[in-house]
Amino acid sequence: MKTILFAAAATVLLASTASAADLAARPYTKAPAPVVVPVYNWTGFYVGGNVGGKWTDQSAFWPNATFPTRNFGHDRSTGTGGAHVGAQYQWNNIVLGIEAAWFTGFDSGRVTGSPLTGCPSPNFTCQAGVSDVWTVGPRLGYAVQDWLFYGTGGYANGRISTRAFSNLNGVVFDDFSTRQGGWFAGAGVEWAAWKSGSTALVLGAEYQHIDLGSARMASPGDGGVCLINCRDIDTKIDLVRARLSIKFGPPAAVVAKY
């Protein structure tokens, strides 16, 4: 019995060895080449233009008026156009920069107030408006390859204007303006749509809220002193705009991924 078992084991071993000898050697394969991925760098400076729309909330309060109604609203929505310039630097995914921008409304005329005619006296029509707004402040962003998500805020300044004229004959009683400072805050996103060397074409979208506070408007009709025709005009703006920028900076870094 032992002789039979030994003979069977020897037969299996010889068959396995012969089968292994018949197998071809495993072919050698070359490792795949690394994939070269350009990583965009947001460092540099840029200039551009922007178009969008603004919603203006203005209220005029006449502190010394002798009529019962002394508070009036002058709200308006219109398209806008402007320009911007800035510089920024990228550390890893963090992008820190500073930007100055300017915009004005396509229709920057004054708006008649409500109720009544916008004046405490119903014998007059009073109007108010805001134009030529500029802002300057830092931007803090997070970069994901060709995309940049950022927040911004800082100083804002706009031209507040107002006028009053007679409903009887259209004679202008006063027509004057002043520049008023305030603040702004907003957020946006940008995409490096086209890149060539150190130059890139960047598309973006942005929202800003601008608060210019309350401007005291002492009427020239009162000799520039805050008397009966003096008004305090409070101005707030909500702005949405599309941006097109040309950025100049270092070319994209080349990184190999295996």
Buried (B, 14 or more C-beta within 10 A) or exposed (E): EEEEEEEEEEEEEEEEEEEEEEEEEEEEEEEEEEEEEEEBBBBBBBEBBBBBBBEBBBBBBBEEBEEEBBBBBBBBEBEBBBEBBBBBEBEEEEBBBBBBBBBBBEEBEBBBBEEBBBBBBEEBBBBBBBBBBBBBBBBEBEBEEBBBEBEBBBEBBBBBBBBBBEEEEEEEBBBBBBEBEBBBBBBBBBBBEEBEEEEBBBBBBBEBBBBBBBBEBBBEBBEEEBEBBBBBBBBBBBBBBEBBBBBEBEBBEEEEEE
